[in-house]
Amino acid sequence: MGTDDKIRVVIVDDVPETRENIRRLLQFENDVEVVGIAGTGREAISVAKDVRPDVVLMDINMPDMDGIAATEAI
């Protein structure tokens, strides 16, 4: 399976350990590639614009902008 066939994922969570744990879990999936990580809703919007992922794993409760608002913006 080439990289073009992989599901491109961005992980968004304000807790660094959570982001890292999700990234570690996803690295075992051959058809998934983590293409970006963000710690805030605003950062998620910027990262998503840059990398154009297929999927965004978004935390809902974050301090600067909640995940629902960030998802709507993306």
Chimera marker file (.cmm) of the C-alpha trace (Angstrom):
<marker_set name="trace">
<marker id="1" x="0.000" y="0.000" z="0.000" r="1" g="1" b="0" radius="0.5"/>
<marker id="2" x="1.498" y="3.335" z="-1.060" r="1" g="1" b="0" radius="0.5"/>
<marker id="3" x="1.329" y="6.533" z="0.964" r="1" g="1" b="0" radius="0.5"/>
<marker id="4" x="-1.343" y="7.821" z="-1.430" r="1" g="1" b="0" radius="0.5"/>
<marker id="5" x="-3.636" y="5.035" z="-0.215" r="1" g="1" b="0" radius="0.5"/>
<marker id="6" x="-3.276" y="5.883" z="3.467" r="1" g="1" b="0" radius="0.5"/>
<marker id="7" x="-5.878" y="7.679" z="5.541" r="1" g="1" b="0" radius="0.5"/>
<marker id="8" x="-4.336" y="11.034" z="6.478" r="1" g="1" b="0" radius="0.5"/>
<marker id="9" x="-5.105" y="11.953" z="10.099" r="1" g="1" b="0" radius="0.5"/>
<marker id="10" x="-4.639" y="15.039" z="12.268" r="1" g="1" b="0" radius="0.5"/>
<marker id="11" x="-4.779" y="14.589" z="16.052" r="1" g="1" b="0" radius="0.5"/>
<marker id="12" x="-6.056" y="17.522" z="18.142" r="1" g="1" b="0" radius="0.5"/>
<marker id="13" x="-5.992" y="17.547" z="21.949" r="1" g="1" b="0" radius="0.5"/>
<marker id="14" x="-4.787" y="20.033" z="24.533" r="1" g="1" b="0" radius="0.5"/>
<marker id="15" x="-3.168" y="17.258" z="26.611" r="1" g="1" b="0" radius="0.5"/>
<marker id="16" x="0.247" y="16.305" z="25.148" r="1" g="1" b="0" radius="0.5"/>
<marker id="17" x="0.149" y="12.782" z="26.613" r="1" g="1" b="0" radius="0.5"/>
<marker id="18" x="-3.198" y="12.110" z="24.950" r="1" g="1" b="0" radius="0.5"/>
<marker id="19" x="-1.922" y="13.307" z="21.575" r="1" g="1" b="0" radius="0.5"/>
<marker id="20" x="1.139" y="11.097" z="21.886" r="1" g="1" b="0" radius="0.5"/>
<marker id="21" x="-0.835" y="8.039" z="23.000" r="1" g="1" b="0" radius="0.5"/>
<marker id="22" x="-3.212" y="8.342" z="20.056" r="1" g="1" b="0" radius="0.5"/>
<marker id="23" x="-0.281" y="8.814" z="17.670" r="1" g="1" b="0" radius="0.5"/>
<marker id="24" x="1.368" y="5.687" z="19.065" r="1" g="1" b="0" radius="0.5"/>
<marker id="25" x="-1.809" y="3.648" z="18.645" r="1" g="1" b="0" radius="0.5"/>
<marker id="26" x="-2.279" y="4.787" z="15.069" r="1" g="1" b="0" radius="0.5"/>
<marker id="27" x="1.292" y="3.976" z="14.051" r="1" g="1" b="0" radius="0.5"/>
<marker id="28" x="0.344" y="0.277" z="14.191" r="1" g="1" b="0" radius="0.5"/>
<marker id="29" x="-2.237" y="0.782" z="11.448" r="1" g="1" b="0" radius="0.5"/>
<marker id="30" x="-0.709" y="0.246" z="8.007" r="1" g="1" b="0" radius="0.5"/>
<marker id="31" x="-3.417" y="2.246" z="6.267" r="1" g="1" b="0" radius="0.5"/>
<marker id="32" x="-3.208" y="5.322" z="8.541" r="1" g="1" b="0" radius="0.5"/>
<marker id="33" x="-0.664" y="8.146" z="8.480" r="1" g="1" b="0" radius="0.5"/>
<marker id="34" x="-0.622" y="10.893" z="11.120" r="1" g="1" b="0" radius="0.5"/>
<marker id="35" x="0.095" y="14.025" z="9.088" r="1" g="1" b="0" radius="0.5"/>
<marker id="36" x="-0.394" y="16.618" z="11.806" r="1" g="1" b="0" radius="0.5"/>
<marker id="37" x="-0.798" y="17.229" z="15.513" r="1" g="1" b="0" radius="0.5"/>
<marker id="38" x="-2.320" y="20.267" z="17.204" r="1" g="1" b="0" radius="0.5"/>
<marker id="39" x="-2.782" y="21.325" z="20.805" r="1" g="1" b="0" radius="0.5"/>
<marker id="40" x="-5.508" y="23.938" z="20.353" r="1" g="1" b="0" radius="0.5"/>
<marker id="41" x="-8.570" y="24.485" z="18.205" r="1" g="1" b="0" radius="0.5"/>
<marker id="42" x="-6.990" y="27.447" z="16.448" r="1" g="1" b="0" radius="0.5"/>
<marker id="43" x="-3.837" y="25.461" z="15.757" r="1" g="1" b="0" radius="0.5"/>
<marker id="44" x="-5.998" y="22.631" z="14.387" r="1" g="1" b="0" radius="0.5"/>
<marker id="45" x="-7.548" y="24.978" z="11.827" r="1" g="1" b="0" radius="0.5"/>
<marker id="46" x="-4.103" y="26.081" z="10.668" r="1" g="1" b="0" radius="0.5"/>
<marker id="47" x="-2.722" y="22.530" z="10.506" r="1" g="1" b="0" radius="0.5"/>
<marker id="48" x="-5.783" y="21.248" z="8.625" r="1" g="1" b="0" radius="0.5"/>
<marker id="49" x="-5.404" y="24.036" z="6.041" r="1" g="1" b="0" radius="0.5"/>
<marker id="50" x="-1.762" y="23.085" z="5.525" r="1" g="1" b="0" radius="0.5"/>
<marker id="51" x="-1.995" y="19.285" z="5.382" r="1" g="1" b="0" radius="0.5"/>
<marker id="52" x="-5.602" y="18.714" z="4.185" r="1" g="1" b="0" radius="0.5"/>
<marker id="53" x="-6.247" y="15.517" z="6.181" r="1" g="1" b="0" radius="0.5"/>
<marker id="54" x="-8.916" y="12.906" z="5.490" r="1" g="1" b="0" radius="0.5"/>
<marker id="55" x="-9.787" y="12.666" z="9.200" r="1" g="1" b="0" radius="0.5"/>
<marker id="56" x="-9.404" y="14.981" z="12.204" r="1" g="1" b="0" radius="0.5"/>
<marker id="57" x="-9.523" y="13.366" z="15.646" r="1" g="1" b="0" radius="0.5"/>
<marker id="58" x="-10.732" y="16.362" z="17.648" r="1" g="1" b="0" radius="0.5"/>
<marker id="59" x="-10.976" y="16.863" z="21.389" r="1" g="1" b="0" radius="0.5"/>
<marker id="60" x="-14.180" y="18.699" z="22.267" r="1" g="1" b="0" radius="0.5"/>
<marker id="61" x="-13.074" y="20.479" z="25.457" r="1" g="1" b="0" radius="0.5"/>
<marker id="62" x="-10.097" y="22.754" z="24.872" r="1" g="1" b="0" radius="0.5"/>
<marker id="63" x="-9.271" y="26.112" z="26.472" r="1" g="1" b="0" radius="0.5"/>
<marker id="64" x="-8.928" y="28.464" z="23.492" r="1" g="1" b="0" radius="0.5"/>
<marker id="65" x="-11.591" y="27.169" z="21.128" r="1" g="1" b="0" radius="0.5"/>
<marker id="66" x="-13.728" y="24.104" z="21.663" r="1" g="1" b="0" radius="0.5"/>
<marker id="67" x="-13.482" y="21.224" z="19.232" r="1" g="1" b="0" radius="0.5"/>
<marker id="68" x="-16.957" y="21.760" z="17.847" r="1" g="1" b="0" radius="0.5"/>
<marker id="69" x="-16.196" y="25.353" z="16.809" r="1" g="1" b="0" radius="0.5"/>
<marker id="70" x="-12.829" y="24.286" z="15.373" r="1" g="1" b="0" radius="0.5"/>
<marker id="71" x="-14.460" y="21.460" z="13.430" r="1" g="1" b="0" radius="0.5"/>
<marker id="72" x="-17.049" y="23.840" z="12.000" r="1" g="1" b="0" radius="0.5"/>
<marker id="73" x="-14.250" y="26.204" z="10.947" r="1" g="1" b="0" radius="0.5"/>
<marker id="74" x="-12.326" y="23.396" z="9.267" r="1" g="1" b="0" radius="0.5"/>
<link id1="1" id2="2" r="1" g="1" b="0" radius="0.2"/>
<link id1="2" id2="3" r="1" g="1" b="0" radius="0.2"/>
<link id1="3" id2="4" r="1" g="1" b="0" radius="0.2"/>
<link id1="4" id2="5" r="1" g="1" b="0" radius="0.2"/>
<link id1="5" id2="6" r="1" g="1" b="0" radius="0.2"/>
<link id1="6" id2="7" r="1" g="1" b="0" radius="0.2"/>
<link id1="7" id2="8" r="1" g="1" b="0" radius="0.2"/>
<link id1="8" id2="9" r="1" g="1" b="0" radius="0.2"/>
<link id1="9" id2="10" r="1" g="1" b="0" radius="0.2"/>
<link id1="10" id2="11" r="1" g="1" b="0" radius="0.2"/>
<link id1="11" id2="12" r="1" g="1" b="0" radius="0.2"/>
<link id1="12" id2="13" r="1" g="1" b="0" radius="0.2"/>
<link id1="13" id2="14" r="1" g="1" b="0" radius="0.2"/>
<link id1="14" id2="15" r="1" g="1" b="0" radius="0.2"/>
<link id1="15" id2="16" r="1" g="1" b="0" radius="0.2"/>
<link id1="16" id2="17" r="1" g="1" b="0" radius="0.2"/>
<link id1="17" id2="18" r="1" g="1" b="0" radius="0.2"/>
<link id1="18" id2="19" r="1" g="1" b="0" radius="0.2"/>
<link id1="19" id2="20" r="1" g="1" b="0" radius="0.2"/>
<link id1="20" id2="21" r="1" g="1" b="0" radius="0.2"/>
<link id1="21" id2="22" r="1" g="1" b="0" radius="0.2"/>
<link id1="22" id2="23" r="1" g="1" b="0" radius="0.2"/>
<link id1="23" id2="24" r="1" g="1" b="0" radius="0.2"/>
<link id1="24" id2="25" r="1" g="1" b="0" radius="0.2"/>
<link id1="25" id2="26" r="1" g="1" b="0" radius="0.2"/>
<link id1="26" id2="27" r="1" g="1" b="0" radius="0.2"/>
<link id1="27" id2="28" r="1" g="1" b="0" radius="0.2"/>
<link id1="28" id2="29" r="1" g="1" b="0" radius="0.2"/>
<link id1="29" id2="30" r="1" g="1" b="0" radius="0.2"/>
<link id1="30" id2="31" r="1" g="1" b="0" radius="0.2"/>
<link id1="31" id2="32" r="1" g="1" b="0" radius="0.2"/>
<link id1="32" id2="33" r="1" g="1" b="0" radius="0.2"/>
<link id1="33" id2="34" r="1" g="1" b="0" radius="0.2"/>
<link id1="34" id2="35" r="1" g="1" b="0" radius="0.2"/>
<link id1="35" id2="36" r="1" g="1" b="0" radius="0.2"/>
<link id1="36" id2="37" r="1" g="1" b="0" radius="0.2"/>
<link id1="37" id2="38" r="1" g="1" b="0" radius="0.2"/>
<link id1="38" id2="39" r="1" g="1" b="0" radius="0.2"/>
<link id1="39" id2="40" r="1" g="1" b="0" radius="0.2"/>
<link id1="40" id2="41" r="1" g="1" b="0" radius="0.2"/>
<link id1="41" id2="42" r="1" g="1" b="0" radius="0.2"/>
<link id1="42" id2="43" r="1" g="1" b="0" radius="0.2"/>
<link id1="43" id2="44" r="1" g="1" b="0" radius="0.2"/>
<link id1="44" id2="45" r="1" g="1" b="0" radius="0.2"/>
<link id1="45" id2="46" r="1" g="1" b="0" radius="0.2"/>
<link id1="46" id2="47" r="1" g="1" b="0" radius="0.2"/>
<link id1="47" id2="48" r="1" g="1" b="0" radius="0.2"/>
<link id1="48" id2="49" r="1" g="1" b="0" radius="0.2"/>
<link id1="49" id2="50" r="1" g="1" b="0" radius="0.2"/>
<link id1="50" id2="51" r="1" g="1" b="0" radius="0.2"/>
<link id1="51" id2="52" r="1" g="1" b="0" radius="0.2"/>
<link id1="52" id2="53" r="1" g="1" b="0" radius="0.2"/>
<link id1="53" id2="54" r="1" g="1" b="0" radius="0.2"/>
<link id1="54" id2="55" r="1" g="1" b="0" radius="0.2"/>
<link id1="55" id2="56" r="1" g="1" b="0" radius="0.2"/>
<link id1="56" id2="57" r="1" g="1" b="0" radius="0.2"/>
<link id1="57" id2="58" r="1" g="1" b="0" radius="0.2"/>
<link id1="58" id2="59" r="1" g="1" b="0" radius="0.2"/>
<link id1="59" id2="60" r="1" g="1" b="0" radius="0.2"/>
<link id1="60" id2="61" r="1" g="1" b="0" radius="0.2"/>
<link id1="61" id2="62" r="1" g="1" b="0" radius="0.2"/>
<link id1="62" id2="63" r="1" g="1" b="0" radius="0.2"/>
<link id1="63" id2="64" r="1" g="1" b="0" radius="0.2"/>
<link id1="64" id2="65" r="1" g="1" b="0" radius="0.2"/>
<link id1="65" id2="66" r="1" g="1" b="0" radius="0.2"/>
<link id1="66" id2="67" r="1" g="1" b="0" radius="0.2"/>
<link id1="67" id2="68" r="1" g="1" b="0" radius="0.2"/>
<link id1="68" id2="69" r="1" g="1" b="0" radius="0.2"/>
<link id1="69" id2="70" r="1" g="1" b="0" radius="0.2"/>
<link id1="70" id2="71" r="1" g="1" b="0" radius="0.2"/>
<link id1="71" id2="72" r="1" g="1" b="0" radius="0.2"/>
<link id1="72" id2="73" r="1" g="1" b="0" radius="0.2"/>
<link id1="73" id2="74" r="1" g="1" b="0" radius="0.2"/>
</marker_set>
